[in-house]
Amino acid sequence: MKDSKPVPDIVIGRLPIYLRALTHLLEEGQEVTSSKEMAERLGISSAQIRKDLSHFGEFGKQGMGYNIAHLRDQIRRILQVDRIWSVAVVGAGDLGHAIVQYGGFEGRGFRVACVFDNNPEKIGLRLGKFEICDVAEMPERLKEMGIAVAIVAVPAGAAQTVVDALVKGGVQAILNYAPITVTVPPEVRMQYIDPVTHLQRMTYYL
């Protein structure tokens, strides 16, 4: 049973890390694990792992550890990746190509369903198995397809306009690769991936 209090976002952010570790353990043929073993693999304290999981119920027995398949399935359910989410990709440049061709979405709860761009020279061409569609048609197409998740891979100067169109089309979760912070309504979830900021964070310690 879930905790009645809101779960801190930092805890939600660690669940995919636990899910990935559990998946690897299963692939290695292991059936049971412990918070201590997971802590050693992940560099997160065993107490923190147990505390994080306790927000959602009791998944293991003291002295016996966790059934890996069961815990994996429960975390998939909590994160709502026990289903497949269709994803729109906006931007058919080099990064967009890499995202569309990336094979890691399948089997982890996501699949690319459509690609958009605003370059007349690209619209109508194929990117993998997808025809590149016009961004101008994006809100209507997203509504027709019922897509709630999108990835933005456009230059910083175009990001806010693209995000506004995604929100207009009913998208509720956006992963933004553009190196800029954008404004969205409070009900829309944003995540940012900017490799440079991560590099800058690391070079502080060098």
VEXDREN-2710 file (C-alpha; in Angstrom, 1 decimal):
% VEXDREN-2710
k/r/px/py/pz
1/MET/0.0/0.0/0.0
2/LYS/1.4/3.4/-0.9
3/ASP/2.3/5.9/1.7
4/SER/-0.5/8.5/2.0
5/LYS/2.1/11.3/1.9
6/PRO/3.5/12.5/-1.5
7/VAL/6.6/10.6/-2.5
8/PRO/9.6/12.9/-2.9
9/ASP/10.6/13.4/-6.5
10/ILE/14.2/12.4/-5.6
11/VAL/12.9/9.0/-4.6
12/ILE/11.0/8.6/-7.9
13/GLY/14.2/9.5/-9.6
14/ARG/16.0/6.6/-8.0
15/LEU/13.4/4.0/-8.9
16/PRO/14.5/3.6/-12.5
17/ILE/18.0/3.0/-11.3
18/TYR/16.8/0.2/-9.0
19/LEU/14.7/-1.2/-12.0
20/ARG/17.8/-1.2/-14.2
21/ALA/19.9/-3.0/-11.6
22/LEU/17.1/-5.6/-11.0
23/THR/16.8/-6.3/-14.7
24/HIS/20.5/-6.9/-15.0
25/LEU/20.4/-9.3/-12.0
26/LEU/17.6/-11.2/-13.7
27/GLU/19.6/-11.4/-16.9
28/GLU/22.5/-12.8/-14.9
29/GLY/20.2/-15.6/-13.7
30/GLN/19.8/-14.4/-10.1
31/GLU/16.5/-14.8/-8.3
32/VAL/17.0/-13.2/-4.9
33/THR/18.9/-10.0/-3.9
34/SER/19.3/-7.9/-0.8
35/SER/19.4/-4.1/-0.2
36/LYS/23.1/-4.7/0.7
37/GLU/23.9/-6.2/-2.6
38/MET/22.0/-3.5/-4.5
39/ALA/23.8/-0.9/-2.4
40/GLU/27.2/-2.3/-3.5
41/ARG/26.2/-2.3/-7.1
42/LEU/24.7/1.2/-7.1
43/GLY/26.7/3.2/-4.6
44/ILE/23.5/4.0/-2.7
45/SER/23.3/3.0/1.0
46/SER/21.2/-0.1/1.8
47/ALA/19.3/2.0/4.3
48/GLN/18.3/4.5/1.6
49/ILE/17.2/1.7/-0.7
50/ARG/15.0/0.2/2.0
51/LYS/13.6/3.6/2.9
52/ASP/12.8/4.4/-0.8
53/LEU/11.0/1.2/-1.3
54/SER/9.1/1.5/2.0
55/HIS/7.1/4.4/0.4
56/PHE/5.3/1.9/-1.7
57/GLY/4.9/-1.1/0.5
58/GLU/6.8/-4.1/1.9
59/PHE/8.6/-6.0/-0.8
60/GLY/11.0/-8.2/1.1
61/LYS/11.4/-10.2/4.3
62/GLN/14.1/-9.5/6.8
63/GLY/16.9/-12.0/6.4
64/MET/15.5/-13.3/3.1
65/GLY/15.9/-10.3/0.8
66/TYR/13.9/-9.5/-2.3
67/ASN/12.5/-11.7/-5.0
68/ILE/14.0/-9.9/-7.9
69/ALA/11.3/-10.6/-10.5
70/HIS/8.5/-9.6/-8.1
71/LEU/10.3/-6.4/-7.1
72/ARG/11.1/-5.5/-10.7
73/ASP/7.4/-6.0/-11.7
74/GLN/6.3/-3.9/-8.8
75/ILE/8.6/-1.0/-9.7
76/ARG/7.5/-1.2/-13.3
77/ARG/3.9/-0.9/-12.1
78/ILE/4.7/2.0/-9.8
79/LEU/6.5/3.8/-12.7
80/GLN/3.7/2.9/-15.1
81/VAL/6.1/1.2/-17.5
82/ASP/4.3/-2.1/-17.3
83/ARG/2.6/-0.8/-20.4
84/ILE/4.1/0.8/-23.6
85/TRP/4.0/4.6/-24.0
86/SER/4.1/6.0/-27.5
87/VAL/6.7/8.8/-27.8
88/ALA/6.9/11.7/-30.2
89/VAL/10.3/12.9/-31.3
90/VAL/10.7/16.5/-32.4
91/GLY/13.8/17.3/-34.4
92/ALA/15.2/15.2/-37.2
93/GLY/18.8/16.4/-37.0
94/ASP/21.7/14.3/-35.9
95/LEU/20.4/13.9/-32.3
96/GLY/16.9/13.1/-33.5
97/HIS/18.4/10.4/-35.8
98/ALA/20.2/8.9/-32.8
99/ILE/17.2/8.9/-30.6
100/VAL/14.9/7.3/-33.2
101/GLN/17.5/4.6/-34.0
102/TYR/18.3/3.9/-30.3
103/GLY/17.1/0.4/-29.5
104/GLY/16.9/0.9/-25.7
105/PHE/13.3/2.1/-25.6
106/GLU/11.8/-1.2/-26.6
107/GLY/11.2/-3.5/-23.7
108/ARG/11.5/-0.7/-21.1
109/GLY/8.1/0.9/-21.5
110/PHE/8.5/3.2/-24.6
111/ARG/8.4/3.2/-28.4
112/VAL/8.9/6.0/-30.8
113/ALA/5.7/6.6/-32.7
114/CYS/6.3/9.7/-34.8
115/VAL/8.9/12.3/-35.8
116/PHE/8.4/16.0/-36.5
117/ASP/10.6/18.7/-38.0
118/ASN/10.1/22.2/-39.4
119/ASN/12.7/21.9/-42.2
120/PRO/10.9/21.8/-45.6
121/GLU/13.8/19.8/-47.0
122/LYS/13.2/17.0/-44.4
123/ILE/9.4/17.0/-44.2
124/GLY/8.1/14.0/-46.1
125/LEU/11.4/12.1/-46.0
126/ARG/11.9/8.9/-44.0
127/LEU/13.8/8.6/-40.7
128/GLY/14.1/4.9/-40.1
129/LYS/10.5/3.6/-40.5
130/PHE/8.9/7.0/-39.9
131/GLU/7.9/9.7/-42.3
132/ILE/9.1/13.1/-40.9
133/CYS/6.0/15.2/-40.3
134/ASP/5.5/19.0/-40.3
135/VAL/5.7/20.6/-36.9
136/ALA/2.9/22.8/-37.9
137/GLU/0.6/19.8/-37.9
138/MET/1.9/18.5/-34.6
139/PRO/-0.8/19.4/-32.1
140/GLU/-3.6/17.9/-34.2
141/ARG/-1.6/14.7/-35.0
142/LEU/-0.6/14.2/-31.3
143/LYS/-4.2/14.5/-30.2
144/GLU/-5.3/12.0/-32.9
145/MET/-2.6/9.5/-31.8
146/GLY/-3.2/10.1/-28.1
147/ILE/0.5/10.7/-27.4
148/ALA/1.3/11.9/-23.9
149/VAL/5.2/11.7/-24.0
150/ALA/7.6/13.6/-26.2
151/ILE/11.3/14.1/-26.7
152/VAL/12.6/17.5/-27.8
153/ALA/15.8/17.5/-29.9
154/VAL/15.8/21.0/-31.4
155/PRO/18.1/24.0/-31.1
156/ALA/17.7/26.1/-27.9
157/GLY/16.0/29.0/-29.9
158/ALA/13.2/26.7/-31.1
159/ALA/12.6/24.8/-27.8
160/GLN/9.9/27.0/-26.2
161/THR/7.8/27.2/-29.4
162/VAL/8.1/23.4/-29.8
163/VAL/7.2/22.7/-26.2
164/ASP/4.2/25.1/-26.5
165/ALA/2.9/23.1/-29.5
166/LEU/3.4/19.8/-27.6
167/VAL/1.4/21.0/-24.7
168/LYS/-1.3/22.2/-27.0
169/GLY/-1.3/18.7/-28.5
170/GLY/-2.0/17.2/-25.1
171/VAL/1.6/16.0/-24.2
172/GLN/2.1/15.8/-20.4
173/ALA/5.7/14.6/-20.1
174/ILE/8.6/16.1/-22.0
175/LEU/12.3/15.1/-22.1
176/ASN/14.2/18.2/-23.4
177/TYR/17.7/17.9/-24.9
178/ALA/17.7/21.5/-25.9
179/PRO/20.2/23.4/-23.7
180/ILE/17.6/25.8/-22.3
181/THR/15.0/25.9/-19.6
182/VAL/11.5/26.3/-20.9
183/THR/8.2/27.2/-19.3
184/VAL/5.3/24.7/-19.1
185/PRO/2.0/24.5/-17.2
186/PRO/2.3/23.0/-13.7
187/GLU/0.6/19.8/-14.8
188/VAL/3.3/19.0/-17.4
189/ARG/6.4/17.2/-16.3
190/MET/9.7/18.3/-17.7
191/GLN/13.1/16.6/-17.6
192/TYR/16.3/18.1/-19.0
193/ILE/19.3/16.4/-20.5
194/ASP/22.2/18.7/-21.2
195/PRO/25.6/16.9/-21.4
196/VAL/27.5/20.1/-21.0
197/THR/26.0/21.0/-17.6
198/HIS/26.9/17.5/-16.4
199/LEU/30.4/17.9/-17.6
200/GLN/30.7/21.3/-15.9
201/ARG/29.4/19.7/-12.7
202/MET/32.2/17.1/-12.9
203/THR/35.0/19.4/-13.8
204/TYR/34.5/21.3/-10.5
205/TYR/35.9/18.3/-8.8
206/LEU/38.9/17.8/-11.1
END
